[in-house]
Amino acid sequence: MKRELQEISYDCPIEATIGLIGGKWKALILDHLTDGALRFGELQKRMPKITPKMLTQQLRELEEDGLITRRVFPVVPPKVEYELTEFGQTVLPILTAMCDWGRSYLDRHANME
């Protein structure tokens, strides 16, 4: 069941952004995909605290929202890769800004101790 933009009513652009990439895992998944396509197991290794069920759910939502693509290869066992779409790549400056801000916060916090 595809989540349509009309079904998710946003009152402001920030709310829309948070709705698409917010939460604990989506921004991290997108960040890991910045260097290219990854398989499910590779993503899980890079984020050992995420459960397989949650990773599956987050990947489905990112795919439904047009930020990533899921490519299935016709081999046995099945091989599936996830990759940023062209639209998904437009989020990279936001992720960079979040990383820079987080680094500044961590540096500031470390200097206070």
Backbone atoms as SQL, in Angstrom:
CREATE TABLE atoms (id INTEGER PRIMARY KEY, chain TEXT, resi INTEGER, resn TEXT, atom TEXT, x REAL, y REAL, z REAL);
INSERT INTO atoms VALUES
  (1, 'A', 1, 'MET', 'N', 0.849, -1.165, 0.000),
  (2, 'A', 1, 'MET', 'CA', 0.000, 0.000, 0.000),
  (3, 'A', 1, 'MET', 'C', 0.901, 1.236, 0.000),
  (4, 'A', 2, 'LYS', 'N', 0.822, 1.999, -1.082),
  (5, 'A', 2, 'LYS', 'CA', 1.673, 3.162, -1.246),
  (6, 'A', 2, 'LYS', 'C', 1.113, 4.348, -0.473),
  (7, 'A', 3, 'ARG', 'N', 2.012, 5.013, 0.267),
  (8, 'A', 3, 'ARG', 'CA', 1.604, 6.203, 1.011),
  (9, 'A', 3, 'ARG', 'C', 1.587, 7.371, 0.044),
  (10, 'A', 4, 'GLU', 'N', 0.436, 7.907, -0.190),
  (11, 'A', 4, 'GLU', 'CA', 0.305, 9.040, -1.099),
  (12, 'A', 4, 'GLU', 'C', 0.512, 10.335, -0.341),
  (13, 'A', 5, 'LEU', 'N', 1.111, 11.322, -1.007),
  (14, 'A', 5, 'LEU', 'CA', 1.368, 12.611, -0.386),
  (15, 'A', 5, 'LEU', 'C', 0.063, 13.250, 0.097),
  (16, 'A', 6, 'GLN', 'N', -1.018, 13.034, -0.650),
  (17, 'A', 6, 'GLN', 'CA', -2.297, 13.601, -0.251),
  (18, 'A', 6, 'GLN', 'C', -2.784, 13.002, 1.064),
  (19, 'A', 7, 'GLU', 'N', -2.468, 11.735, 1.315),
  (20, 'A', 7, 'GLU', 'CA', -2.905, 11.075, 2.537),
  (21, 'A', 7, 'GLU', 'C', -2.138, 11.577, 3.752),
  (22, 'A', 8, 'ILE', 'N', -0.920, 12.066, 3.530),
  (23, 'A', 8, 'ILE', 'CA', -0.093, 12.566, 4.609),
  (24, 'A', 8, 'ILE', 'C', -0.123, 14.085, 4.498),
  (25, 'A', 9, 'SER', 'N', -0.913, 14.731, 5.341),
  (26, 'A', 9, 'SER', 'CA', -1.035, 16.176, 5.197),
  (27, 'A', 9, 'SER', 'C', 0.010, 16.876, 6.052),
  (28, 'A', 10, 'TYR', 'N', 0.826, 17.674, 5.394),
  (29, 'A', 10, 'TYR', 'CA', 1.868, 18.438, 6.064),
  (30, 'A', 10, 'TYR', 'C', 1.457, 19.902, 6.089),
  (31, 'A', 11, 'ASP', 'N', 1.691, 20.539, 7.235),
  (32, 'A', 11, 'ASP', 'CA', 1.347, 21.941, 7.369),
  (33, 'A', 11, 'ASP', 'C', 2.498, 22.876, 7.026),
  (34, 'A', 12, 'CYS', 'N', 3.728, 22.348, 6.968),
  (35, 'A', 12, 'CYS', 'CA', 4.866, 23.191, 6.615),
  (36, 'A', 12, 'CYS', 'C', 5.971, 22.322, 6.018),
  (37, 'A', 13, 'PRO', 'N', 6.907, 22.951, 5.293),
  (38, 'A', 13, 'PRO', 'CA', 7.983, 22.191, 4.656),
  (39, 'A', 13, 'PRO', 'C', 8.863, 21.417, 5.636),
  (40, 'A', 14, 'ILE', 'N', 9.109, 21.962, 6.810),
  (41, 'A', 14, 'ILE', 'CA', 9.934, 21.252, 7.792),
  (42, 'A', 14, 'ILE', 'C', 9.238, 19.974, 8.228),
  (43, 'A', 15, 'GLU', 'N', 7.944, 20.045, 8.414),
  (44, 'A', 15, 'GLU', 'CA', 7.170, 18.865, 8.791),
  (45, 'A', 15, 'GLU', 'C', 7.251, 17.799, 7.690),
  (46, 'A', 16, 'ALA', 'N', 7.201, 18.227, 6.424),
  (47, 'A', 16, 'ALA', 'CA', 7.319, 17.291, 5.310),
  (48, 'A', 16, 'ALA', 'C', 8.697, 16.627, 5.311),
  (49, 'A', 17, 'THR', 'N', 9.743, 17.423, 5.532),
  (50, 'A', 17, 'THR', 'CA', 11.105, 16.887, 5.561),
  (51, 'A', 17, 'THR', 'C', 11.250, 15.863, 6.675),
  (52, 'A', 18, 'ILE', 'N', 10.786, 16.204, 7.862),
  (53, 'A', 18, 'ILE', 'CA', 10.872, 15.279, 8.994),
  (54, 'A', 18, 'ILE', 'C', 10.037, 14.029, 8.717),
  (55, 'A', 19, 'GLY', 'N', 8.896, 14.193, 8.074),
  (56, 'A', 19, 'GLY', 'CA', 8.060, 13.054, 7.737),
  (57, 'A', 19, 'GLY', 'C', 8.750, 12.082, 6.788),
  (58, 'A', 20, 'LEU', 'N', 9.577, 12.614, 5.891),
  (59, 'A', 20, 'LEU', 'CA', 10.259, 11.767, 4.909),
  (60, 'A', 20, 'LEU', 'C', 11.561, 11.164, 5.426),
  (61, 'A', 21, 'ILE', 'N', 12.340, 11.933, 6.199),
  (62, 'A', 21, 'ILE', 'CA', 13.658, 11.428, 6.604),
  (63, 'A', 21, 'ILE', 'C', 13.852, 11.401, 8.110),
  (64, 'A', 22, 'GLY', 'N', 12.796, 11.715, 8.859),
  (65, 'A', 22, 'GLY', 'CA', 12.912, 11.765, 10.311),
  (66, 'A', 22, 'GLY', 'C', 12.912, 10.378, 10.934),
  (67, 'A', 23, 'GLY', 'N', 13.051, 10.374, 12.221),
  (68, 'A', 23, 'GLY', 'CA', 13.103, 9.119, 12.954),
  (69, 'A', 23, 'GLY', 'C', 14.541, 8.714, 13.204),
  (70, 'A', 24, 'LYS', 'N', 14.685, 7.597, 13.852),
  (71, 'A', 24, 'LYS', 'CA', 16.005, 7.146, 14.280),
  (72, 'A', 24, 'LYS', 'C', 16.847, 6.579, 13.137),
  (73, 'A', 25, 'TRP', 'N', 16.220, 6.005, 12.108),
  (74, 'A', 25, 'TRP', 'CA', 16.970, 5.214, 11.146),
  (75, 'A', 25, 'TRP', 'C', 17.034, 5.748, 9.732),
  (76, 'A', 26, 'LYS', 'N', 16.020, 6.469, 9.262),
  (77, 'A', 26, 'LYS', 'CA', 15.961, 6.825, 7.843),
  (78, 'A', 26, 'LYS', 'C', 17.159, 7.645, 7.380),
  (79, 'A', 27, 'ALA', 'N', 17.542, 8.656, 8.132),
  (80, 'A', 27, 'ALA', 'CA', 18.684, 9.477, 7.731),
  (81, 'A', 27, 'ALA', 'C', 19.966, 8.637, 7.700),
  (82, 'A', 28, 'LEU', 'N', 20.095, 7.711, 8.632),
  (83, 'A', 28, 'LEU', 'CA', 21.279, 6.839, 8.644),
  (84, 'A', 28, 'LEU', 'C', 21.294, 5.918, 7.429),
  (85, 'A', 29, 'ILE', 'N', 20.147, 5.374, 7.081),
  (86, 'A', 29, 'ILE', 'CA', 20.064, 4.512, 5.893),
  (87, 'A', 29, 'ILE', 'C', 20.456, 5.316, 4.662),
  (88, 'A', 30, 'LEU', 'N', 19.888, 6.502, 4.523),
  (89, 'A', 30, 'LEU', 'CA', 20.210, 7.347, 3.379),
  (90, 'A', 30, 'LEU', 'C', 21.694, 7.687, 3.345),
  (91, 'A', 31, 'ASP', 'N', 22.264, 7.972, 4.507),
  (92, 'A', 31, 'ASP', 'CA', 23.689, 8.297, 4.579),
  (93, 'A', 31, 'ASP', 'C', 24.539, 7.113, 4.113),
  (94, 'A', 32, 'HIS', 'N', 24.179, 5.916, 4.522),
  (95, 'A', 32, 'HIS', 'CA', 24.951, 4.741, 4.107),
  (96, 'A', 32, 'HIS', 'C', 24.837, 4.488, 2.605),
  (97, 'A', 33, 'LEU', 'N', 23.767, 4.945, 1.986),
  (98, 'A', 33, 'LEU', 'CA', 23.573, 4.737, 0.549),
  (99, 'A', 33, 'LEU', 'C', 24.205, 5.832, -0.307),
  (100, 'A', 34, 'THR', 'N', 24.825, 6.817, 0.328),
  (101, 'A', 34, 'THR', 'CA', 25.410, 7.925, -0.447),
  (102, 'A', 34, 'THR', 'C', 26.553, 7.479, -1.345),
  (103, 'A', 35, 'ASP', 'N', 27.256, 6.421, -0.974),
  (104, 'A', 35, 'ASP', 'CA', 28.389, 5.961, -1.775),
  (105, 'A', 35, 'ASP', 'C', 28.005, 4.903, -2.808),
  (106, 'A', 36, 'GLY', 'N', 26.736, 4.549, -2.871),
  (107, 'A', 36, 'GLY', 'CA', 26.294, 3.578, -3.855),
  (108, 'A', 36, 'GLY', 'C', 25.366, 2.536, -3.271),
  (109, 'A', 37, 'ALA', 'N', 24.967, 1.619, -4.121),
  (110, 'A', 37, 'ALA', 'CA', 23.995, 0.586, -3.757),
  (111, 'A', 37, 'ALA', 'C', 24.560, -0.359, -2.703),
  (112, 'A', 38, 'LEU', 'N', 23.669, -0.793, -1.805),
  (113, 'A', 38, 'LEU', 'CA', 24.032, -1.764, -0.775),
  (114, 'A', 38, 'LEU', 'C', 22.938, -2.815, -0.664),
  (115, 'A', 39, 'ARG', 'N', 23.351, -4.019, -0.270),
  (116, 'A', 39, 'ARG', 'CA', 22.403, -5.092, -0.012),
  (117, 'A', 39, 'ARG', 'C', 21.888, -4.967, 1.421),
  (118, 'A', 40, 'PHE', 'N', 20.784, -5.656, 1.694),
  (119, 'A', 40, 'PHE', 'CA', 20.147, -5.618, 3.006),
  (120, 'A', 40, 'PHE', 'C', 21.150, -5.969, 4.102),
  (121, 'A', 41, 'GLY', 'N', 21.879, -7.052, 3.917),
  (122, 'A', 41, 'GLY', 'CA', 22.841, -7.498, 4.922),
  (123, 'A', 41, 'GLY', 'C', 23.954, -6.489, 5.165),
  (124, 'A', 42, 'GLU', 'N', 24.372, -5.797, 4.104),
  (125, 'A', 42, 'GLU', 'CA', 25.406, -4.772, 4.255),
  (126, 'A', 42, 'GLU', 'C', 24.889, -3.600, 5.087),
  (127, 'A', 43, 'LEU', 'N', 23.651, -3.216, 4.830),
  (128, 'A', 43, 'LEU', 'CA', 23.048, -2.143, 5.626),
  (129, 'A', 43, 'LEU', 'C', 22.942, -2.558, 7.086),
  (130, 'A', 44, 'GLN', 'N', 22.525, -3.793, 7.305),
  (131, 'A', 44, 'GLN', 'CA', 22.363, -4.265, 8.677),
  (132, 'A', 44, 'GLN', 'C', 23.708, -4.316, 9.410),
  (133, 'A', 45, 'LYS', 'N', 24.770, -4.691, 8.731),
  (134, 'A', 45, 'LYS', 'CA', 26.101, -4.711, 9.350),
  (135, 'A', 45, 'LYS', 'C', 26.550, -3.309, 9.746),
  (136, 'A', 46, 'ARG', 'N', 26.183, -2.323, 8.939),
  (137, 'A', 46, 'ARG', 'CA', 26.573, -0.942, 9.226),
  (138, 'A', 46, 'ARG', 'C', 25.729, -0.316, 10.341),
  (139, 'A', 47, 'MET', 'N', 24.574, -0.924, 10.616),
  (140, 'A', 47, 'MET', 'CA', 23.690, -0.441, 11.673),
  (141, 'A', 47, 'MET', 'C', 23.289, -1.618, 12.554),
  (142, 'A', 48, 'PRO', 'N', 24.200, -2.118, 13.364),
  (143, 'A', 48, 'PRO', 'CA', 23.920, -3.351, 14.117),
  (144, 'A', 48, 'PRO', 'C', 22.794, -3.237, 15.140),
  (145, 'A', 49, 'LYS', 'N', 22.401, -2.040, 15.512),
  (146, 'A', 49, 'LYS', 'CA', 21.343, -1.890, 16.518),
  (147, 'A', 49, 'LYS', 'C', 19.934, -1.946, 15.930),
  (148, 'A', 50, 'ILE', 'N', 19.809, -1.883, 14.613),
  (149, 'A', 50, 'ILE', 'CA', 18.481, -1.932, 13.997),
  (150, 'A', 50, 'ILE', 'C', 18.058, -3.391, 13.821),
  (151, 'A', 51, 'THR', 'N', 16.800, -3.670, 14.086),
  (152, 'A', 51, 'THR', 'CA', 16.293, -5.026, 13.897),
  (153, 'A', 51, 'THR', 'C', 15.988, -5.245, 12.405),
  (154, 'A', 52, 'PRO', 'N', 16.027, -6.480, 11.946),
  (155, 'A', 52, 'PRO', 'CA', 15.681, -6.746, 10.546),
  (156, 'A', 52, 'PRO', 'C', 14.275, -6.245, 10.194),
  (157, 'A', 53, 'LYS', 'N', 13.339, -6.411, 11.120),
  (158, 'A', 53, 'LYS', 'CA', 11.962, -5.954, 10.877),
  (159, 'A', 53, 'LYS', 'C', 11.911, -4.437, 10.689),
  (160, 'A', 54, 'MET', 'N', 12.617, -3.693, 11.541),
  (161, 'A', 54, 'MET', 'CA', 12.615, -2.238, 11.439),
  (162, 'A', 54, 'MET', 'C', 13.333, -1.780, 10.176),
  (163, 'A', 55, 'LEU', 'N', 14.455, -2.437, 9.828),
  (164, 'A', 55, 'LEU', 'CA', 15.173, -2.076, 8.606),
  (165, 'A', 55, 'LEU', 'C', 14.280, -2.293, 7.392),
  (166, 'A', 56, 'THR', 'N', 13.580, -3.408, 7.359),
  (167, 'A', 56, 'THR', 'CA', 12.654, -3.682, 6.259),
  (168, 'A', 56, 'THR', 'C', 11.582, -2.612, 6.165),
  (169, 'A', 57, 'GLN', 'N', 11.003, -2.253, 7.303),
  (170, 'A', 57, 'GLN', 'CA', 9.945, -1.233, 7.324),
  (171, 'A', 57, 'GLN', 'C', 10.465, 0.109, 6.831),
  (172, 'A', 58, 'GLN', 'N', 11.632, 0.519, 7.308),
  (173, 'A', 58, 'GLN', 'CA', 12.192, 1.814, 6.925),
  (174, 'A', 58, 'GLN', 'C', 12.564, 1.832, 5.438),
  (175, 'A', 59, 'LEU', 'N', 13.119, 0.736, 4.936),
  (176, 'A', 59, 'LEU', 'CA', 13.446, 0.651, 3.511),
  (177, 'A', 59, 'LEU', 'C', 12.188, 0.736, 2.657),
  (178, 'A', 60, 'ARG', 'N', 11.127, 0.080, 3.078),
  (179, 'A', 60, 'ARG', 'CA', 9.860, 0.135, 2.325),
  (180, 'A', 60, 'ARG', 'C', 9.311, 1.554, 2.277),
  (181, 'A', 61, 'GLU', 'N', 9.361, 2.247, 3.422),
  (182, 'A', 61, 'GLU', 'CA', 8.850, 3.615, 3.450),
  (183, 'A', 61, 'GLU', 'C', 9.704, 4.540, 2.584),
  (184, 'A', 62, 'LEU', 'N', 11.021, 4.392, 2.644),
  (185, 'A', 62, 'LEU', 'CA', 11.897, 5.217, 1.812),
  (186, 'A', 62, 'LEU', 'C', 11.659, 4.942, 0.332),
  (187, 'A', 63, 'GLU', 'N', 11.387, 3.678, 0.001),
  (188, 'A', 63, 'GLU', 'CA', 11.084, 3.327, -1.386),
  (189, 'A', 63, 'GLU', 'C', 9.736, 3.916, -1.806),
  (190, 'A', 64, 'GLU', 'N', 8.729, 3.787, -0.954),
  (191, 'A', 64, 'GLU', 'CA', 7.401, 4.331, -1.255),
  (192, 'A', 64, 'GLU', 'C', 7.447, 5.847, -1.439),
  (193, 'A', 65, 'ASP', 'N', 8.318, 6.509, -0.701),
  (194, 'A', 65, 'ASP', 'CA', 8.429, 7.960, -0.785),
  (195, 'A', 65, 'ASP', 'C', 9.346, 8.419, -1.919),
  (196, 'A', 66, 'GLY', 'N', 9.896, 7.459, -2.669),
  (197, 'A', 66, 'GLY', 'CA', 10.687, 7.794, -3.844),
  (198, 'A', 66, 'GLY', 'C', 12.127, 8.194, -3.562),
  (199, 'A', 67, 'LEU', 'N', 12.618, 7.905, -2.357),
  (200, 'A', 67, 'LEU', 'CA', 13.985, 8.283, -2.007),
  (201, 'A', 67, 'LEU', 'C', 15.002, 7.204, -2.363),
  (202, 'A', 68, 'ILE', 'N', 14.572, 5.950, -2.393),
  (203, 'A', 68, 'ILE', 'CA', 15.465, 4.855, -2.763),
  (204, 'A', 68, 'ILE', 'C', 14.758, 3.933, -3.743),
  (205, 'A', 69, 'THR', 'N', 15.556, 3.139, -4.448),
  (206, 'A', 69, 'THR', 'CA', 15.007, 2.096, -5.303),
  (207, 'A', 69, 'THR', 'C', 15.459, 0.751, -4.757),
  (208, 'A', 70, 'ARG', 'N', 14.649, -0.231, -5.026),
  (209, 'A', 70, 'ARG', 'CA', 14.939, -1.620, -4.637),
  (210, 'A', 70, 'ARG', 'C', 15.078, -2.404, -5.928),
  (211, 'A', 71, 'ARG', 'N', 16.251, -2.981, -6.127),
  (212, 'A', 71, 'ARG', 'CA', 16.518, -3.714, -7.358),
  (213, 'A', 71, 'ARG', 'C', 16.724, -5.189, -7.019),
  (214, 'A', 72, 'VAL', 'N', 15.895, -6.032, -7.620),
  (215, 'A', 72, 'VAL', 'CA', 15.953, -7.475, -7.381),
  (216, 'A', 72, 'VAL', 'C', 16.628, -8.134, -8.583),
  (217, 'A', 73, 'PHE', 'N', 17.655, -8.933, -8.298),
  (218, 'A', 73, 'PHE', 'CA', 18.367, -9.654, -9.341),
  (219, 'A', 73, 'PHE', 'C', 17.807, -11.075, -9.430),
  (220, 'A', 74, 'PRO', 'N', 17.591, -11.571, -10.644),
  (221, 'A', 74, 'PRO', 'CA', 17.000, -12.913, -10.815),
  (222, 'A', 74, 'PRO', 'C', 18.028, -14.022, -10.622),
  (223, 'A', 75, 'VAL', 'N', 18.475, -14.181, -9.392),
  (224, 'A', 75, 'VAL', 'CA', 19.436, -15.236, -9.060),
  (225, 'A', 75, 'VAL', 'C', 18.949, -15.980, -7.828),
  (226, 'A', 76, 'VAL', 'N', 19.545, -17.150, -7.600),
  (227, 'A', 76, 'VAL', 'CA', 19.223, -17.931, -6.409),
  (228, 'A', 76, 'VAL', 'C', 20.502, -18.075, -5.608),
  (229, 'A', 77, 'PRO', 'N', 20.522, -17.702, -4.330),
  (230, 'A', 77, 'PRO', 'CA', 19.441, -17.048, -3.592),
  (231, 'A', 77, 'PRO', 'C', 19.222, -15.622, -4.099),
  (232, 'A', 78, 'PRO', 'N', 18.045, -15.064, -3.816),
  (233, 'A', 78, 'PRO', 'CA', 17.725, -13.729, -4.314),
  (234, 'A', 78, 'PRO', 'C', 18.734, -12.682, -3.855),
  (235, 'A', 79, 'LYS', 'N', 19.062, -11.789, -4.759),
  (236, 'A', 79, 'LYS', 'CA', 19.958, -10.679, -4.446),
  (237, 'A', 79, 'LYS', 'C', 19.161, -9.398, -4.633),
  (238, 'A', 80, 'VAL', 'N', 19.145, -8.564, -3.595),
  (239, 'A', 80, 'VAL', 'CA', 18.403, -7.301, -3.636),
  (240, 'A', 80, 'VAL', 'C', 19.355, -6.187, -3.237),
  (241, 'A', 81, 'GLU', 'N', 19.352, -5.111, -4.006),
  (242, 'A', 81, 'GLU', 'CA', 20.171, -3.940, -3.686),
  (243, 'A', 81, 'GLU', 'C', 19.281, -2.722, -3.536),
  (244, 'A', 82, 'TYR', 'N', 19.696, -1.835, -2.652),
  (245, 'A', 82, 'TYR', 'CA', 18.998, -0.570, -2.419),
  (246, 'A', 82, 'TYR', 'C', 19.931, 0.556, -2.828),
  (247, 'A', 83, 'GLU', 'N', 19.346, 1.576, -3.452),
  (248, 'A', 83, 'GLU', 'CA', 20.157, 2.682, -3.952),
  (249, 'A', 83, 'GLU', 'C', 19.344, 3.968, -3.912),
  (250, 'A', 84, 'LEU', 'N', 20.022, 5.084, -3.743),
  (251, 'A', 84, 'LEU', 'CA', 19.343, 6.374, -3.767),
  (252, 'A', 84, 'LEU', 'C', 18.801, 6.646, -5.163),
  (253, 'A', 85, 'THR', 'N', 17.607, 7.209, -5.232),
  (254, 'A', 85, 'THR', 'CA', 17.073, 7.683, -6.502),
  (255, 'A', 85, 'THR', 'C', 17.658, 9.065, -6.772),
  (256, 'A', 86, 'GLU', 'N', 17.358, 9.602, -7.923),
  (257, 'A', 86, 'GLU', 'CA', 17.789, 10.973, -8.233),
  (258, 'A', 86, 'GLU', 'C', 17.183, 11.938, -7.213),
  (259, 'A', 87, 'PHE', 'N', 15.904, 11.720, -6.889),
  (260, 'A', 87, 'PHE', 'CA', 15.254, 12.543, -5.869),
  (261, 'A', 87, 'PHE', 'C', 15.904, 12.321, -4.504),
  (262, 'A', 88, 'GLY', 'N', 16.247, 11.086, -4.191),
  (263, 'A', 88, 'GLY', 'CA', 16.900, 10.774, -2.922),
  (264, 'A', 88, 'GLY', 'C', 18.236, 11.479, -2.772),
  (265, 'A', 89, 'GLN', 'N', 18.927, 11.679, -3.880),
  (266, 'A', 89, 'GLN', 'CA', 20.222, 12.358, -3.816),
  (267, 'A', 89, 'GLN', 'C', 20.074, 13.838, -3.460),
  (268, 'A', 90, 'THR', 'N', 18.886, 14.390, -3.638),
  (269, 'A', 90, 'THR', 'CA', 18.683, 15.797, -3.273),
  (270, 'A', 90, 'THR', 'C', 18.694, 15.999, -1.764),
  (271, 'A', 91, 'VAL', 'N', 18.629, 14.922, -0.988),
  (272, 'A', 91, 'VAL', 'CA', 18.648, 15.023, 0.475),
  (273, 'A', 91, 'VAL', 'C', 20.088, 15.101, 1.005),
  (274, 'A', 92, 'LEU', 'N', 21.067, 14.850, 0.167),
  (275, 'A', 92, 'LEU', 'CA', 22.453, 14.819, 0.622),
  (276, 'A', 92, 'LEU', 'C', 22.916, 16.114, 1.289),
  (277, 'A', 93, 'PRO', 'N', 22.578, 17.296, 0.774),
  (278, 'A', 93, 'PRO', 'CA', 22.986, 18.513, 1.489),
  (279, 'A', 93, 'PRO', 'C', 22.376, 18.615, 2.890),
  (280, 'A', 94, 'ILE', 'N', 21.187, 18.090, 3.061),
  (281, 'A', 94, 'ILE', 'CA', 20.549, 18.097, 4.378),
  (282, 'A', 94, 'ILE', 'C', 21.314, 17.172, 5.320),
  (283, 'A', 95, 'LEU', 'N', 21.681, 15.988, 4.835),
  (284, 'A', 95, 'LEU', 'CA', 22.440, 15.047, 5.658),
  (285, 'A', 95, 'LEU', 'C', 23.810, 15.620, 6.019),
  (286, 'A', 96, 'THR', 'N', 24.448, 16.307, 5.074),
  (287, 'A', 96, 'THR', 'CA', 25.741, 16.937, 5.341),
  (288, 'A', 96, 'THR', 'C', 25.599, 18.000, 6.415),
  (289, 'A', 97, 'ALA', 'N', 24.559, 18.815, 6.308),
  (290, 'A', 97, 'ALA', 'CA', 24.324, 19.854, 7.319),
  (291, 'A', 97, 'ALA', 'C', 24.053, 19.227, 8.683),
  (292, 'A', 98, 'MET', 'N', 23.297, 18.139, 8.717),
  (293, 'A', 98, 'MET', 'CA', 23.021, 17.455, 9.987),
  (294, 'A', 98, 'MET', 'C', 24.313, 16.908, 10.582),
  (295, 'A', 99, 'CYS', 'N', 25.162, 16.337, 9.742),
  (296, 'A', 99, 'CYS', 'CA', 26.434, 15.787, 10.208),
  (297, 'A', 99, 'CYS', 'C', 27.327, 16.895, 10.765),
  (298, 'A', 100, 'ASP', 'N', 27.418, 18.003, 10.040),
  (299, 'A', 100, 'ASP', 'CA', 28.241, 19.134, 10.491),
  (300, 'A', 100, 'ASP', 'C', 27.733, 19.680, 11.815),
  (301, 'A', 101, 'TRP', 'N', 26.411, 19.846, 11.922),
  (302, 'A', 101, 'TRP', 'CA', 25.829, 20.367, 13.156),
  (303, 'A', 101, 'TRP', 'C', 26.068, 19.402, 14.315),
  (304, 'A', 102, 'GLY', 'N', 25.870, 18.124, 14.062),
  (305, 'A', 102, 'GLY', 'CA', 26.086, 17.117, 15.097),
  (306, 'A', 102, 'GLY', 'C', 27.532, 17.071, 15.556),
  (307, 'A', 103, 'ARG', 'N', 28.462, 17.211, 14.611),
  (308, 'A', 103, 'ARG', 'CA', 29.884, 17.232, 14.959),
  (309, 'A', 103, 'ARG', 'C', 30.199, 18.438, 15.847),
  (310, 'A', 104, 'SER', 'N', 29.641, 19.595, 15.493),
  (311, 'A', 104, 'SER', 'CA', 29.844, 20.810, 16.303),
  (312, 'A', 104, 'SER', 'C', 29.282, 20.629, 17.707),
  (313, 'A', 105, 'TYR', 'N', 28.122, 20.030, 17.784),
  (314, 'A', 105, 'TYR', 'CA', 27.506, 19.781, 19.087),
  (315, 'A', 105, 'TYR', 'C', 28.378, 18.848, 19.921),
  (316, 'A', 106, 'LEU', 'N', 28.831, 17.761, 19.317),
  (317, 'A', 106, 'LEU', 'CA', 29.656, 16.796, 20.051),
  (318, 'A', 106, 'LEU', 'C', 30.977, 17.425, 20.498),
  (319, 'A', 107, 'ASP', 'N', 31.587, 18.235, 19.622),
  (320, 'A', 107, 'ASP', 'CA', 32.827, 18.930, 19.987),
  (321, 'A', 107, 'ASP', 'C', 32.590, 19.887, 21.144),
  (322, 'A', 108, 'ARG', 'N', 31.495, 20.623, 21.064),
  (323, 'A', 108, 'ARG', 'CA', 31.158, 21.576, 22.127),
  (324, 'A', 108, 'ARG', 'C', 30.920, 20.849, 23.441),
  (325, 'A', 109, 'HIS', 'N', 30.200, 19.756, 23.378),
  (326, 'A', 109, 'HIS', 'CA', 29.896, 18.965, 24.563),
  (327, 'A', 109, 'HIS', 'C', 31.177, 18.371, 25.157),
  (328, 'A', 110, 'ALA', 'N', 32.080, 17.904, 24.314),
  (329, 'A', 110, 'ALA', 'CA', 33.343, 17.313, 24.776),
  (330, 'A', 110, 'ALA', 'C', 34.222, 18.370, 25.463),
  (331, 'A', 111, 'ASN', 'N', 34.166, 19.603, 24.974),
  (332, 'A', 111, 'ASN', 'CA', 34.973, 20.687, 25.543),
  (333, 'A', 111, 'ASN', 'C', 34.424, 21.158, 26.878),
  (334, 'A', 112, 'MET', 'N', 33.154, 20.855, 27.164),
  (335, 'A', 112, 'MET', 'CA', 32.539, 21.292, 28.419),
  (336, 'A', 112, 'MET', 'C', 32.894, 20.359, 29.564),
  (337, 'A', 113, 'GLU', 'N', 33.388, 19.167, 29.237),
  (338, 'A', 113, 'GLU', 'CA', 33.693, 18.181, 30.293),
  (339, 'A', 113, 'GLU', 'C', 35.047, 18.417, 30.897);
